[in-house]
Amino acid sequence: MRLLLQRVSRASVRVGDELVASIGPGLLAFVGVGHGDDAGVAAAMARRSAELRIFADEAGRTNRSLLETGGSALVVSQFTLQADTSRGRRPGFTAAAPGPLADELYRRYASALREAGVPDVQTGRFGAEMAVELVNDGPFTIWLDSDRLAGA
């Protein structure tokens, strides 16, 4: 599983003219599910996301987690995070999990964030053409790959 996490002051997702989800301060998580991923990986990645100390404390240092700030999370499925760009100019997406598995694990990641104690977790719409708007706070962007995390 690959995640692109962005600390945001606000973020939203639209499908066509419909506002699907909207959050204030917190974390925007783009989720790319791969073939070898399972529910355990999704839960471990959610815990890691919720516990990362990437928010400012009273002294302005990045010393607080999403759980400590009480911030929101917006979770958006993005299979393109599994892109292989090693050959040619057209990315390949064969490393991305098939739709049913990707949908299940994307939802499991969001559910695990709730279980970890994130008070407001919203999601995009799996498989839809979405317009994602965000204000990156910092800017602060983190890349997490389950292949590179111990215990994930």
C-alpha angles and dihedrals in degrees: 000000000000123000132189107199122194125187104224140185086208140349138178142182127217130187106198106314094335120104102221100178140354134183139181123215115353142068133330109203121194107197126204114185121205134199096263096050124112140171091280092056091048092051093046092049091049092051090049091049093049093047101044109119098228102127126089122259125208090283092052094252121134093250107124132081130222087257091054094048095045088228127160130250129218112197119200125182112230117174090182089078084076092059120140109214097168095108133042126337099288115080117232121221103192090117090064115100118247115270100260093050093042091051092049094049095042088055091044090054091052091046091049090053088056091047090051089058106264100150100210120032118169130176141209120232114277114238095006127123098250135190108215118195122188145163106217108217110221089351090271120169127165129191117211123186119184089215088065099045123089111231096014 
